[in-house]
Amino acid sequence: MLAAIRKFAKSWVAAVLIGLLIVSFAVFGINDVFTGAGRDSVIEAGSRTVSSADFRREFDAQRRRIEQQAGQPVPVDFAVERGLDRQVLEVMADREAFAALLDKINLRPSDKLVVDEIAKIPAFFDPVSGRFDKNAYQRQLQQNNFTVEQFEKMARDDIAAQMALTGIVAGARAPRAMAALNALYGLESRDVAAFAVTPAMVGQTPAPTEAQLQAFMRENAQQLTRPEFRILTVVRFTPAQAGALPPITEEDLRKRYEFRKDTFATPETRTVVQVPAKDQATAQQVAGRLQRGEDPRAVARTLKVDAITYDNRPRTAIPDRQVADAAFRLQVGQVAPVQSGLGWQVVKVLAVTPGREVSLQEARPALEAEIRKDQAVEKVLAMTQAYEDAHEAGGNLAEAAAKAGVPTVTIGPVSQGGRDPQNQPVAGLSQKLVESAFGLPAGGESELVEEGEGQYFAVRVERVIPPALPPLDAALRAELTRVWTGRETLKRMQARAEELAARVRKGEAIDAVAASAGARVARMSGLSRQSAAQNQQLPQDLLGQVFAAKPGDAFIARDNQFAMLVGRLEAVRPGDARMAAQFTALGRDQMSMGLFRELEEGARAAARRALKVKLDPERARTALGLAPEDKPEGKAAGKAK
């Protein structure tokens, strides 16, 4: 494919098509040629819209974060099944609606504030100077599929939202009475008595019949069905396959050093103060005062201007070219008036930190590594070209790989989640490779796909194994029998526990009921919500029942072990007043933070209601390369009405 594109770009047909495109730009405008007349809106919020491409970019960013946390590929359809597309859609709708409302009331940060905030983001710093670097900024945006305009719009929206929300919650604090009630609620303690109903108390559950086992398997068919698997043939092109590389000559090193030496060097930096002046006469007066040692800030105040300080900055960090030239010409302590494009300025140099150049010998290891990497990449490109030539000539993947002198490898069976039939991760897979493989039919072959770092691959689907229930062999039969028996035993224990709890509810003492079942009662006193949260051994189901019950109530709950519990709430006691006062003071700040979050959520929800935000989940699915979701006929008919 790459070779075909290169050949086509040189043909007369390409020249004619490019000429037609130029004409269409002139007649219709560039946007109309590529986007068409229709709107591509996943979200509409007032004057704002979110396109399919914007939605896909944000969805992919969230999916990459999940992959990093999980340590394995997360296919698009897997993420959608778990609702990631809807979550991203809702978050973007909230954000765009709030931003549109702020636009409507003309609440916007200044251009200078936006630029200053972006310049503080460490990802955009030059690794040598430690300062904001425009090239690093643009490179990072490109890697994340952002244009400068898109990113700066998002930054502007975020700053505006922070300004608005700060104003909304300014001075807000949770009422003391609310914090006091929360403290009393948290410190309240409860006494409970409980005993366990174990499997031994309900007798052995008979083994399932064949009919029961088959019915149980059908009941759990969705969980038991194995996913689709595929067997793949993969050819990879990596720098590691480059083999022996030509020797690096001194001339090669010197050329690379001359080209790169500025990036190795540490630039000279200076601390400079700059005072604006309205005219040349004022500039001369200011220069004299600074030369005599007066404080630049005090001098600036008398002129009703602000002194500008550049602290330990390289020449490139001073935006005014004339000021920068003067600052790096003067010695420490010297002062000079300068006429720049912004008027007269007075410059004083406070400190100088000399720069340092890196010699060829010092840079040699890094330069040699760079050159070897470039040589390896060139060899990889030559191998990919040989592969594509053979592939386009009619050879299949294995034949084209053999022509290029690159081995193939068989992978699989592998699922779309990158796992084998034993649910173990399959080594040697990347997200791109899995997506490519599962986008092909049986016997299909992909084009060459770039993986980054000078690596490429192509994949062929040798065989597709459709989803299917596993055979009911001895191992699966034993496992299903174990699970079925456990489920039935639990049902028996629940029924027995309900019988015993009913006796307690009718007035029998819990100790007597427990003794009749061959159990002993355990009592827990002073159980508070705070202490319960710290005790990991107490069953969560029991705690839920204890703190929902009234004194004298009997209940059943699941134990952490394979057992049921029968319990009775015996007493409820208020918390210590002194502790309540302390918890009120400590909890008020936490409640205030919760109040802030609720105010923010309320503001965003109000913006959505006011602007009547429209979402298009089906277009969002299409943006992810998925078919529209199937809907029941009744719903479709209702929508048509």
CORFEN-V334914 format. One record per helix or strand of 2 or more residues. SS is the DSSP state (helix for helix, strand for strand). FROM is the first residue (numbers start at 1). LEN is the number of residues. If there is no record, write none. Layout:
SS&FROM&LEN  SS&FROM&LEN
This chain:
helix&2&8  helix&12&17  helix&30&6  strand&43&3  strand&48&3  helix&52&19  helix&76&6  helix&84&21  helix&111&8  helix&122&3  helix&134&10  helix&148&22  helix&176&12  strand&189&10  helix&199&3  helix&210&10  helix&221&4  strand&229&9  helix&239&4  helix&250&15  strand&269&9  helix&280&12  helix&296&7  strand&308&7  helix&315&3  helix&321&7  strand&335&6  strand&343&11  helix&360&33  helix&397&8  strand&408&8  helix&431&7  strand&449&4  strand&455&11  helix&474&32  helix&510&7  strand&522&7  helix&529&6  helix&540&7  strand&554&5  strand&563&11  helix&577&35  strand&614&2  helix&617&7  helix&633&8
